[in-house]
Protein backbone atom coordinates (compact mmCIF):
# COMPACT_ATOMS: atom_id res chain seq x y z
CA UNK A 1 0.00 0.00 0.00
CA UNK A 2 1.28 3.46 -0.89
CA UNK A 3 1.86 5.69 2.15
CA UNK A 4 0.82 9.32 2.59
CA UNK A 5 4.47 10.27 2.34
CA UNK A 6 4.73 8.56 -1.05
CA UNK A 7 1.65 10.41 -2.27
CA UNK A 8 2.94 13.71 -0.98
CA UNK A 9 6.25 13.14 -2.73
CA UNK A 10 4.45 12.99 -6.05
CA UNK A 11 3.20 16.54 -5.52
CA UNK A 12 6.63 18.10 -5.65
CA UNK A 13 7.62 19.19 -9.14
CA UNK A 14 10.17 21.57 -10.55
CA UNK A 15 10.80 23.49 -13.69
CA UNK A 16 9.40 26.57 -15.44
CA UNK A 17 5.71 27.45 -15.23
CA UNK A 18 3.36 26.81 -18.15
CA UNK A 19 2.34 30.27 -19.41
CA UNK A 20 -1.36 31.07 -19.57
CA UNK A 21 -1.39 31.55 -23.39
CA UNK A 22 0.14 28.10 -23.85
CA UNK A 23 -2.34 26.54 -21.44
CA UNK A 24 -5.13 28.36 -23.28
CA UNK A 25 -3.98 26.97 -26.62
CA UNK A 26 -3.96 23.44 -25.22
CA UNK A 27 -7.49 24.06 -23.96
CA UNK A 28 -8.54 25.25 -27.42
CA UNK A 29 -7.11 22.08 -28.98
CA UNK A 30 -9.00 20.07 -26.37
CA UNK A 31 -12.21 21.89 -27.38
CA UNK A 32 -11.77 20.66 -30.96
CA UNK A 33 -10.92 17.23 -29.57
CA UNK A 34 -14.34 16.94 -27.92
CA UNK A 35 -16.15 18.80 -30.70
CA UNK A 36 -15.03 16.06 -33.07
CA UNK A 37 -15.79 13.29 -30.59
CA UNK A 38 -19.39 14.42 -29.95
CA UNK A 39 -20.12 15.57 -33.48
CA UNK A 40 -20.86 11.98 -34.44
CA UNK A 41 -23.51 11.77 -31.69
CA UNK A 42 -25.26 14.89 -33.01
CA UNK A 43 -25.57 13.53 -36.55
CA UNK A 44 -26.07 9.89 -35.54
CA UNK A 45 -29.83 9.88 -36.34
CA UNK A 46 -29.04 11.01 -39.91
CA UNK A 47 -26.28 8.41 -40.27
CA UNK A 48 -28.64 5.75 -38.89
CA UNK A 49 -31.33 6.73 -41.39
CA UNK A 50 -28.90 6.59 -44.35
CA UNK A 51 -27.42 3.21 -43.40
CA UNK A 52 -30.61 1.81 -41.73
CA UNK A 53 -28.98 1.03 -38.38
CA UNK A 54 -30.42 -0.62 -35.27
CA UNK A 55 -29.80 0.88 -31.81
CA UNK A 56 -26.93 -1.54 -31.22
CA UNK A 57 -25.37 -0.58 -34.57
CA UNK A 58 -25.73 3.09 -33.63
CA UNK A 59 -23.79 2.24 -30.48
CA UNK A 60 -21.00 0.75 -32.59
CA UNK A 61 -20.71 3.91 -34.70
CA UNK A 62 -20.75 6.14 -31.61
CA UNK A 63 -17.97 4.17 -29.93
CA UNK A 64 -15.87 3.19 -32.99
CA UNK A 65 -13.14 5.73 -32.22
CA UNK A 66 -12.63 4.00 -28.88
CA UNK A 67 -10.95 1.08 -30.68
CA UNK A 68 -8.06 3.26 -31.89
CA UNK A 69 -8.13 5.22 -28.65
CA UNK A 70 -7.87 2.05 -26.59
CA UNK A 71 -5.09 0.38 -28.56
CA UNK A 72 -2.87 3.46 -28.82
CA UNK A 73 -3.42 5.03 -25.37
CA UNK A 74 -0.98 2.67 -23.60
CA UNK A 75 1.43 2.98 -26.53
CA UNK A 76 1.49 6.77 -26.23
CA UNK A 77 1.64 6.31 -22.45
CA UNK A 78 4.96 4.49 -22.86
CA UNK A 79 6.27 6.87 -25.54
CA UNK A 80 5.24 9.97 -23.58
CA UNK A 81 7.54 9.02 -20.69
CA UNK A 82 10.45 8.59 -23.10
CA UNK A 83 10.13 10.98 -26.09
CA UNK A 84 9.30 14.65 -26.73
CA UNK A 85 5.73 15.18 -25.56
CA UNK A 86 5.05 18.35 -27.62
CA UNK A 87 6.01 16.48 -30.81
CA UNK A 88 3.86 13.49 -29.90
CA UNK A 89 0.88 15.75 -29.17
CA UNK A 90 1.37 17.53 -32.50
CA UNK A 91 1.43 14.22 -34.37
CA UNK A 92 -1.74 13.07 -32.67
CA UNK A 93 -3.69 16.24 -33.50
CA UNK A 94 -2.71 16.02 -37.19
CA UNK A 95 -3.78 12.36 -37.37
CA UNK A 96 -7.22 12.98 -35.88
CA UNK A 97 -7.77 16.04 -38.16
CA UNK A 98 -7.15 13.95 -41.27
CA UNK A 99 -9.36 11.16 -39.93
CA UNK A 100 -12.20 13.61 -39.25
CA UNK A 101 -12.11 14.73 -42.87
CA UNK A 102 -12.15 11.09 -43.95
CA UNK A 103 -15.28 10.57 -41.83
CA UNK A 104 -17.08 13.04 -44.06
CA UNK A 105 -16.06 11.05 -47.16
CA UNK A 106 -17.61 7.82 -45.90
CA UNK A 107 -19.81 6.14 -48.48
CA UNK A 108 -20.36 3.02 -46.41
CA UNK A 109 -20.72 2.07 -42.77
CA UNK A 110 -17.39 0.17 -42.83
CA UNK A 111 -15.48 3.21 -44.15
CA UNK A 112 -17.04 5.47 -41.51
CA UNK A 113 -16.19 3.08 -38.70
CA UNK A 114 -12.60 2.82 -39.98
CA UNK A 115 -12.24 6.62 -40.07
CA UNK A 116 -13.57 6.94 -36.54
CA UNK A 117 -11.08 4.33 -35.34
CA UNK A 118 -8.28 6.45 -36.85
CA UNK A 119 -9.67 9.50 -35.02
CA UNK A 120 -9.16 7.54 -31.81
CA UNK A 121 -5.51 6.94 -32.68
CA UNK A 122 -4.86 10.69 -32.95
CA UNK A 123 -6.86 11.60 -29.87
CA UNK A 124 -4.97 9.02 -27.82
CA UNK A 125 -1.73 10.97 -28.11
CA UNK A 126 -3.12 14.31 -26.92
CA UNK A 127 -5.47 12.83 -24.33
CA UNK A 128 -2.79 10.70 -22.70
CA UNK A 129 0.06 13.20 -22.70
CA UNK A 130 -1.55 16.60 -22.00
CA UNK A 131 -2.60 16.18 -18.31
CA UNK A 132 0.82 14.90 -17.20
CA UNK A 133 2.53 17.63 -19.24
CA UNK A 134 0.44 20.28 -17.43
CA UNK A 135 1.19 18.61 -14.09
CA UNK A 136 4.94 18.96 -14.63
CA UNK A 137 4.53 22.76 -14.71
CA UNK A 138 2.38 22.96 -11.54
CA UNK A 139 3.82 23.50 -8.08
CA UNK A 140 1.03 22.19 -5.81
CA UNK A 141 -2.31 20.29 -5.90
CA UNK A 142 -4.49 23.41 -5.71
CA UNK A 143 -2.64 25.09 -8.58
CA UNK A 144 -2.85 21.91 -10.64
CA UNK A 145 -6.57 21.57 -9.88
CA UNK A 146 -7.17 25.11 -11.19
CA UNK A 147 -5.16 24.53 -14.37
CA UNK A 148 -6.90 21.26 -15.10
CA UNK A 149 -10.28 22.89 -14.46
CA UNK A 150 -9.52 25.29 -17.35
CA UNK A 151 -8.21 22.47 -19.53
CA UNK A 152 -11.29 20.32 -18.90
CA UNK A 153 -13.74 23.15 -19.52
CA UNK A 154 -13.02 22.10 -23.09
CA UNK A 155 -15.14 18.97 -22.57
CA UNK A 156 -18.51 20.72 -22.16
CA UNK A 157 -17.66 23.54 -24.55
CA UNK A 158 -16.38 21.20 -27.27
CA UNK A 159 -19.19 18.71 -26.70
CA UNK A 160 -21.81 21.46 -26.90
CA UNK A 161 -20.30 22.86 -30.08
CA UNK A 162 -20.31 19.35 -31.52
CA UNK A 163 -24.01 18.96 -30.81
CA UNK A 164 -25.10 22.46 -31.83
CA UNK A 165 -22.89 23.01 -34.89
CA UNK A 166 -23.23 19.38 -35.95
CA UNK A 167 -27.01 19.55 -35.87
CA UNK A 168 -27.22 22.94 -37.60
CA UNK A 169 -24.70 22.13 -40.35
CA UNK A 170 -26.15 18.66 -40.94
CA UNK A 171 -29.67 20.06 -41.31
CA UNK A 172 -28.54 22.89 -43.58
CA UNK A 173 -26.15 20.85 -45.75
CA UNK A 174 -25.36 17.25 -44.80
CA UNK A 175 -23.81 15.25 -41.98
CA UNK A 176 -20.71 14.83 -44.15
CA UNK A 177 -20.23 18.62 -44.32
CA UNK A 178 -20.14 18.80 -40.52
CA UNK A 179 -17.06 16.55 -40.43
CA UNK A 180 -15.27 18.56 -43.14
CA UNK A 181 -15.68 21.85 -41.27
CA UNK A 182 -14.52 20.32 -37.96
CA UNK A 183 -11.26 19.06 -39.50
CA UNK A 184 -9.84 22.36 -40.78
CA UNK A 185 -8.65 24.44 -37.78
CA UNK A 186 -6.82 21.80 -35.75
CA UNK A 187 -3.97 21.21 -38.22
CA UNK A 188 -2.72 24.79 -37.75
CA UNK A 189 -3.11 24.61 -33.98
CA UNK A 190 -1.11 21.39 -33.90
CA UNK A 191 1.98 23.00 -35.42
CA UNK A 192 2.19 25.56 -32.60
CA UNK A 193 2.74 22.70 -30.13
CA UNK A 194 6.19 22.14 -31.65
CA UNK A 195 7.39 25.35 -29.96
CA UNK A 196 6.39 24.18 -26.47
CA UNK A 197 9.16 23.50 -23.88
CA UNK A 198 9.97 20.08 -22.49
CA UNK A 199 11.26 19.26 -19.02
CA UNK A 200 14.30 17.01 -18.98
CA UNK A 201 13.40 13.66 -17.45
CA UNK A 202 15.43 10.69 -16.28
CA UNK A 203 15.74 7.91 -18.87
CA UNK A 204 13.41 4.96 -18.35
CA UNK A 205 15.17 1.64 -17.71
CA UNK A 206 12.39 -0.65 -16.44
CA UNK A 207 10.21 -2.55 -18.89
CA UNK A 208 6.78 -1.00 -19.61
CA UNK A 209 5.02 -4.15 -18.38
CA UNK A 210 6.79 -3.96 -15.00
CA UNK A 211 5.87 -0.28 -14.76
CA UNK A 212 2.20 -1.11 -15.44
CA UNK A 213 2.16 -3.67 -12.62
CA UNK A 214 3.83 -1.20 -10.25
CA UNK A 215 1.11 1.37 -11.01
CA UNK A 216 -1.70 -1.14 -10.50
CA UNK A 217 -0.36 -1.90 -7.02
CA UNK A 218 -1.12 1.68 -5.89
CA UNK A 219 -4.57 1.35 -4.22
CA UNK A 220 -5.63 5.01 -4.53
CA UNK A 221 -4.80 5.10 -8.22
CA UNK A 222 -6.49 1.74 -8.85
CA UNK A 223 -9.82 2.67 -7.22
CA UNK A 224 -9.77 6.15 -8.76
CA UNK A 225 -9.34 4.60 -12.22
CA UNK A 226 -12.12 2.05 -11.66
CA UNK A 227 -14.50 4.77 -10.50
CA UNK A 228 -13.65 6.77 -13.60
CA UNK A 229 -14.67 3.75 -15.70
CA UNK A 230 -18.21 3.87 -14.28
CA UNK A 231 -18.32 7.66 -14.66
CA UNK A 232 -17.36 7.39 -18.34
CA UNK A 233 -19.85 4.54 -18.87
CA UNK A 234 -22.67 6.85 -17.76
CA UNK A 235 -21.52 9.99 -19.57
CA UNK A 236 -20.84 8.26 -22.90
CA UNK A 237 -24.09 6.29 -22.83
CA UNK A 238 -26.11 9.47 -22.28
CA UNK A 239 -24.26 11.31 -25.04
CA UNK A 240 -24.71 8.48 -27.54
CA UNK A 241 -28.49 8.22 -27.18
CA UNK A 242 -29.74 11.58 -25.92
CA UNK A 243 -30.66 12.78 -29.42
CA UNK A 244 -32.55 9.58 -30.22
CA UNK A 245 -34.28 9.63 -26.82
CA UNK A 246 -35.18 13.31 -27.22
CA UNK A 247 -36.82 12.61 -30.57
CA UNK A 248 -38.92 9.87 -28.90
CA UNK A 249 -40.20 12.53 -26.45
CA UNK A 250 -41.27 14.79 -29.32
CA UNK A 251 -38.21 16.98 -29.91
CA UNK A 252 -37.01 17.82 -33.41
CA UNK A 253 -33.39 16.83 -34.14
CA UNK A 254 -32.08 20.41 -34.16
CA UNK A 255 -34.19 21.20 -31.07
CA UNK A 256 -32.82 18.38 -28.91
CA UNK A 257 -29.25 18.90 -30.16
CA UNK A 258 -29.42 22.63 -29.42
CA UNK A 259 -31.08 22.07 -26.02
CA UNK A 260 -28.61 19.41 -24.96
CA UNK A 261 -25.73 21.46 -26.36
CA UNK A 262 -26.75 24.44 -24.23
CA UNK A 263 -27.08 22.15 -21.21
CA UNK A 264 -23.60 20.76 -21.85
CA UNK A 265 -21.91 24.12 -22.18
CA UNK A 266 -23.82 25.74 -19.30
CA UNK A 267 -23.54 22.93 -16.75
CA UNK A 268 -20.11 21.94 -18.03
CA UNK A 269 -18.48 25.33 -17.62
CA UNK A 270 -20.27 26.07 -14.35
CA UNK A 271 -19.76 22.55 -13.00
CA UNK A 272 -16.07 22.41 -13.90
CA UNK A 273 -15.31 25.81 -12.38
CA UNK A 274 -17.39 25.28 -9.23
CA UNK A 275 -16.10 21.71 -8.93
CA UNK A 276 -12.50 22.90 -8.94
CA UNK A 277 -13.26 25.65 -6.41
CA UNK A 278 -15.28 23.54 -3.96
CA UNK A 279 -13.07 20.45 -4.27
CA UNK A 280 -10.04 22.61 -3.44
CA UNK A 281 -11.73 23.49 -0.12
CA UNK A 282 -12.31 19.77 0.50
CA UNK A 283 -8.62 19.16 -0.28
CA UNK A 284 -7.45 21.78 2.21
CA UNK A 285 -9.61 20.42 5.04
CA UNK A 286 -9.04 16.68 4.56
CA UNK A 287 -6.21 14.58 6.01
CA UNK A 288 -4.55 14.64 2.57
CA UNK A 289 -5.39 16.73 -0.53
CA UNK A 290 -6.06 13.58 -2.58
CA UNK A 291 -8.52 12.26 0.02
CA UNK A 292 -10.42 15.55 0.01
CA UNK A 293 -10.69 15.62 -3.77
CA UNK A 294 -11.99 12.05 -3.81
CA UNK A 295 -14.55 12.75 -1.08
CA UNK A 296 -15.92 15.57 -3.21
CA UNK A 297 -16.14 13.49 -6.40
CA UNK A 298 -17.82 10.61 -4.55
CA UNK A 299 -20.49 12.88 -3.06
CA UNK A 300 -21.20 14.58 -6.40
CA UNK A 301 -21.58 11.25 -8.17
CA UNK A 302 -24.01 10.00 -5.52
CA UNK A 303 -26.20 13.09 -5.89
CA UNK A 304 -26.33 12.56 -9.68
CA UNK A 305 -27.90 9.08 -9.36
CA UNK A 306 -31.55 10.07 -8.64
CA UNK A 307 -31.44 12.86 -11.22
CA UNK A 308 -30.32 10.46 -13.96
CA UNK A 309 -32.92 7.89 -12.97
CA UNK A 310 -35.66 10.52 -13.11
CA UNK A 311 -34.48 11.96 -16.45
CA UNK A 312 -35.18 8.71 -18.29
CA UNK A 313 -38.41 7.88 -16.48
CA UNK A 314 -40.37 11.08 -17.09
CA UNK A 315 -42.28 11.85 -20.30
CA UNK A 316 -42.40 15.61 -19.83
CA UNK A 317 -39.85 17.36 -22.05
CA UNK A 318 -39.13 20.20 -19.63
CA UNK A 319 -38.62 17.90 -16.66
CA UNK A 320 -36.37 15.70 -18.78
CA UNK A 321 -34.14 18.69 -19.58
CA UNK A 322 -34.10 19.89 -15.94
CA UNK A 323 -33.09 16.48 -14.56
CA UNK A 324 -30.48 16.01 -17.28
CA UNK A 325 -29.02 19.45 -16.55
CA UNK A 326 -28.75 18.70 -12.82
CA UNK A 327 -27.04 15.37 -13.42
CA UNK A 328 -24.61 16.82 -15.96
CA UNK A 329 -23.69 19.64 -13.55
CA UNK A 330 -22.68 17.12 -10.91
CA UNK A 331 -20.84 14.86 -13.36
CA UNK A 332 -18.79 17.74 -14.78
CA UNK A 333 -17.95 18.99 -11.26
CA UNK A 334 -15.82 15.85 -10.80
CA UNK A 335 -13.69 16.27 -13.93
CA UNK A 336 -10.89 18.51 -12.68
CA UNK A 337 -10.53 16.95 -9.20
CA UNK A 338 -10.52 13.34 -10.37
CA UNK A 339 -7.93 14.07 -13.06
CA UNK A 340 -5.87 15.92 -10.47
CA UNK A 341 -6.05 12.79 -8.30
CA UNK A 342 -4.95 10.58 -11.19
CA UNK A 343 -1.81 12.56 -12.00
CA UNK A 344 -0.86 13.13 -8.34
CA UNK A 345 -1.29 9.55 -7.16
CA UNK A 346 1.06 8.18 -9.85
CA UNK A 347 4.87 8.33 -9.44
CA UNK A 348 6.21 11.44 -11.22
CA UNK A 349 8.21 9.42 -13.78
CA UNK A 350 5.14 7.34 -14.72
CA UNK A 351 2.40 9.96 -14.92
CA UNK A 352 1.96 9.61 -18.69
CA UNK A 353 1.87 5.81 -18.52
CA UNK A 354 -0.71 6.04 -15.71
CA UNK A 355 -2.80 8.32 -17.90
CA UNK A 356 -2.51 5.80 -20.74
CA UNK A 357 -3.69 3.03 -18.42
CA UNK A 358 -6.62 5.18 -17.28
CA UNK A 359 -7.72 5.91 -20.82
CA UNK A 360 -7.37 2.24 -21.74
CA UNK A 361 -9.69 1.25 -18.88
CA UNK A 362 -12.30 3.98 -19.36
CA UNK A 363 -12.29 3.46 -23.12
CA UNK A 364 -12.82 -0.31 -23.08
CA UNK A 365 -15.17 -0.59 -20.11
CA UNK A 366 -16.72 2.89 -20.27
CA UNK A 367 -16.86 4.49 -23.72
CA UNK A 368 -16.94 1.24 -25.69
CA UNK A 369 -19.01 -0.97 -23.41
CA UNK A 370 -21.48 1.71 -22.28
CA UNK A 371 -23.26 2.49 -25.58
CA UNK A 372 -23.08 -1.18 -26.55
CA UNK A 373 -24.84 -2.43 -23.40
CA UNK A 374 -27.37 0.39 -23.40
CA UNK A 375 -28.12 -0.28 -27.08
CA UNK A 376 -28.51 -4.02 -26.52
CA UNK A 377 -30.82 -3.54 -23.54
CA UNK A 378 -32.80 -0.93 -25.48
CA UNK A 379 -33.27 -3.34 -28.40
CA UNK A 380 -34.70 -6.01 -26.08
CA UNK A 381 -36.81 -3.61 -23.94
CA UNK A 382 -36.90 0.11 -24.75
CA UNK A 383 -34.44 3.02 -24.80
CA UNK A 384 -35.66 4.48 -21.48
CA UNK A 385 -34.93 1.20 -19.71
CA UNK A 386 -31.55 0.85 -21.40
CA UNK A 387 -30.50 4.32 -20.27
CA UNK A 388 -31.18 3.42 -16.62
CA UNK A 389 -27.81 1.67 -16.77
CA UNK A 390 -26.28 5.16 -16.61
CA UNK A 391 -27.72 5.85 -13.15
CA UNK A 392 -26.54 2.44 -11.91
CA UNK A 393 -23.05 3.21 -13.22
CA UNK A 394 -22.94 6.53 -11.34
CA UNK A 395 -23.77 4.71 -8.10
CA UNK A 396 -20.83 2.36 -8.67
CA UNK A 397 -18.63 5.36 -9.43
CA UNK A 398 -19.55 7.00 -6.11
CA UNK A 399 -18.76 3.84 -4.12
CA UNK A 400 -15.36 3.28 -5.74
CA UNK A 401 -14.25 6.90 -5.29
CA UNK A 402 -15.28 6.75 -1.62
CA UNK A 403 -13.13 3.65 -1.17
CA UNK A 404 -10.26 5.50 -2.86
CA UNK A 405 -10.75 8.45 -0.48
CA UNK A 406 -10.52 6.12 2.52
CA UNK A 407 -7.30 4.61 1.15
CA UNK A 408 -5.82 8.07 0.55
CA UNK A 409 -6.53 9.22 4.11
N, C-alpha and C positions, 0 to 999 in steps of 0.2 A: 504494500500500500504506500502511495506517495504521501510524504509528510507535508505539514504546512510550510516548513522551511523550504522544501523542494519547490512547492508552488510559488512561494514568495520569490525564490531565486529566479524564476522564469519571468518575473515582472521587470527585472533590471535590464535595461538595454542602453546602448550607447550609439553615438553617431550623430550626424547632422539631422535637423528637423526637416520634415516634409512640408514644403511651402504650401500655403493655402491654394494658390493657383494650380499647382500640380495635383493636389488632392481633389480640387474641383474638376479638373480634366478627367481624372480617373472616375469620378462620380458620373460625369457626362457619358463616358464610355459605358459605364454600368447601366445607365438609363437606356442606351441603345441595345445593350445586352438583353434587358428584360422586355423592351419593346418588341424585339424580334421573337423572343421566347413566347410571349403572350399574344402576338399577332395571329398565330395559327389558331388559337382558341376563338378569337373574334370572328374569323372567317370560316370556322369549322362547319357551321350549318350549310354554307354555300358549297364547300368542298364535299360534304356528305351528300348533298343533293346531286352534284355532278357525277360522283362516282358510286352513288346509291349504297351508302355505308350503313351498317347496323351500329348500335350504340357501342358495342365492343370494338368494332373497327374504328369508330371515331376515337376511342381511347387509345388505339395503337398509333393513329396519326398524331394525336396530341402529345404522346410520350415518346415518339420515335427518336427525337434528338437525344433522349436520355441514353440510348445505346452508345453513341459516340462519346457522350459526356462521361458515362460510367467507365468505359474501357480506357479512356485517355486521362481521366482525373488522377489515378495513381501514378501513371507514367509521368505526367507533368509535376506531380508531387515529388517524385524522385529527382527529376531534372531541375526543378526549382530550387532544391537545396544544393545544387552542384554547379549550375550554369547561370548566365546573366538573366535575371528575372525581367528587366525591361524588354530585352530582345524576345524572350519567350512570350510575354504578354502581347507584344506587337505582332508576332507571328500568329497567335491565336485569333486576334481581332480580324486580321486580314482573311484568315481561313473562313471564319463564320460569315464575313461580309459576302464573300464569293458564294458560299453555300446558300445564303439568303436569296441572292439573285437567281440561283439555280432553282430554288423552290418555286419561284414565279414562272419558270419555264416548264414546269411539270405537266406532261400530257397524259400521265398515267399515275395510278396510286403508288406503284413500285418506285417510280422516279422521285415522286414527292417524298416518300419515306426515306429513300436514300439521301436526298438533299438535306432532310432534317437531321439525319444521323451525322452528316458532315458538319452541320451547324454545331452539334454537340461537341465535336472534336475541337473546334475553335474556342467555344465557350469554356471548355475545360481548362485551358491554359490560363485565361484571365481570372476565372472564378476561383481556381486553386491558389494562384500566386498572389493576387492583389491583397487579401487580408493580412497575410504574413508580412508582405512588403510594407504595408502601412504600420504594422505593429513594430517593425524594426526602427521606425522613426518616432516612436511614442515613448515618453519617459515614465508613465505610470498608468494604472488601470483606468482612472477617471478620464485622463486625457485620451487614452485609446478608445474608451467607450464613446466619447464625444465625436472623435474622428470617424469611427465606424458608423455612428448614427447618421452622419452626413453621407457617407458612402452608401449605406443601405436605404437611404431615402430614394435612391434610384429604383428600388424594387417597386414601390407603389406608383411612382411617377412614370417609369418605363412601362409598367404593366397597364396603367390607365391609358397612356398614349397608344399602346398596342391595341387595346379594345376600341377606343374612340376613333383613332385615325384608321385602324383596320376596317372597322364597320363603315365609316363614311366613305373611304376610298373604294372599298369593295362594292358598295351600293351604287356609287357614282360611275365607276369604271368596271373593275373586276377584282376578284380576290388575288389574281396574279399580279396586278398593278401594285397592290399594297406591299408585296414582297420586294418588288423592284425599287420602290421609293425608300424602303427601310434600309436597303443595302448600301446606298450611296455615301452617306456622311462618314461612316465608321472607318473607311480606308484611310482618309486623311488624318483622322484623330489617332489612328494606330501609329503612324509615322512619328508623331510627337513623342511617343513613349521611348523612342530610341535615345532621346536626350536626357532621360531620367538618370539620377545617380544610383550607384549600387554600393552597398556596404560590404567590405571585405569579410568573408566568412572562412572559418577553418575548413580544410578539405575533409570530405567524408571518406571514412575508411571501412566502416561496417557495411555489411551487405544490406540492401533495401529490405529483404525479408526479415532479417533480424531486427531492423529498426521498426518495422511494422509490429512485430510481436512485443517489442519493448513499449510501444505506444499503447497497445491494447491492454497492457498490464497496469495502466494508470486508471484507477477506478473512476475518478471525477470525469476524466475525458471520455471514458467508455460510456458512462450513463448519460452524459451530456449529448454524445453523438446519437445514442439510441433514442433519446427523447426527441432529438431533431428529426429523426426518421419519421416518427408519428406526426410531428408538426407539419413536415413536408407532405406526407400522405394526405392530410386534411386540406392543406392549402392548394395543392395541385389538383385534387379531385374536384374541389369547388370551382377552380378556374376552368377546368376542362369542360364542365357541364352546365355552368351557370347560364350561358346563352341559350342552350337547348331547354333548360328548365324554365327560364324566363318566358320563352315563347309558349310553353305549355300553360303558363298562367295568363297568357293573353297579351304579352308584350310583343311589339314589332322588333325585328333584329336590331335595327339602329337604336331603338329605344332602350332595350335591355343592355346593349353594349355601352351606350352613352351613360346610362344610369349606373351600371356597375363600374365603368371607368371613373366616374366622378366619385363613387364610393371608395375605390381603390386609392385615388390620389389624395382625397380628403382624409380618410382614416389612416392611410399609409404615412403621409407626411406628419400628421398630428400624432399618430401612435408611435412612430419612430422617434420623434423629438421628445415627446413626453416620456416614452419608455426609457430613453437614455437618461433623462433628467431624474426621474423617480428611482430608477434602478441604481443610479449613482448614490442616492441617499441610502438605499438598502445596503449597498456595498460598504459605505462608511460606517454604518451602525452594526454590521454583522461581525462575527468572530474573524472572518477573512473576507476580502473583497469578492472572491469567487463565490463563496457561500451566499453572500447577500444578493449577488446578481442572479443566482440560480433560484433563490427563494422568490424573487420577483417574477421570474419567468414561469415558475410553477404555478403561482397564484393567478397570474393572468390567463394561463392556459385553462385552468379549472373554471374560471369565470366565463370563458368562451363556450364551454360545453352546452349549457342550456340554451344559449342564443342560437348556436348552430342547429340544435335539435328542433327548435321552434321554427327557424327559417324554412326548413324543408317539410314542415307539417302544415303550415298555414296555407290558405288559398287566396288570401288578400294580398294584392300586389304591394301596397304601401307597407304593410306589416312585414312582408318578406324582405323588402329593402331595408327597413329599420333594423330587423334582427341580423341581417347580413352585415350591415354597417357596424353594429356593435361587436360582432364576432371578429370582423376584420381588424377593428381598432385594437382589440386585445392581442390578436395574433401578431400584428406588426409591432406592437410594443415590445415584443420579445426579441426582435431581430438583432438589434445592436448588442444588448447584453449577452445573449447566448453566443454570438460570434466572438465577443470579447472573451468569454469563458473559454471557448475552444482554442483561441490562440495563446491564452495565458497559461492554460493547464498542460500544454505540450512543452517539452524541452525546447529551448531557443533554437538549437541547431536542426530541429525536426518539425518546425511549425508548418512549413509548406507540405511536407509529407502527411502530417496530421490533417491538414486541410483536404488533401487529396483523398485520404481515407474517409473523411466525413462526407465528402461529395459522392464518393463511391457508394456509401451506405444509404444516404438519403435519396440518391438517384435510383438505385435498384429497388429498395424497399419502400420508398416514398413516391417519387415522381413517376417511376415506371409501374409499380404495382398498384398504386392508388387508383388512377383512372381505369386500369384494367379490371380490378375487382369491383369498383363501383359500376362500370359498364356491364359486367357479367351479371351482377345482382339486379341491375335495372332491367336487363333483357329477360330475366326469369320472373321478376315481380313488376316493379315500376321505378321510374327515376327518383321519385321522392324517397322511396325505401332505400335504394342504392346509396343515395347521398347521406343517409344517416350514419354510414360508416365514418364520415368525416368527424362527427361529434364523438364517436367512440374513440377515434384516433387521438383527439385532443385530450381526452381523459387519460389515456395511456401516456401521452406526452407529459402531462402534469405530474403524474406519479413518478416517472423516471427522473424528471428534473428535481423533484423533491428529494429523491434518494441521492442524487448527485450533490445536492446542497448539504445533506447530512454528512456525506463523505468528505466534503470540502471543509466542514467546520469541526 
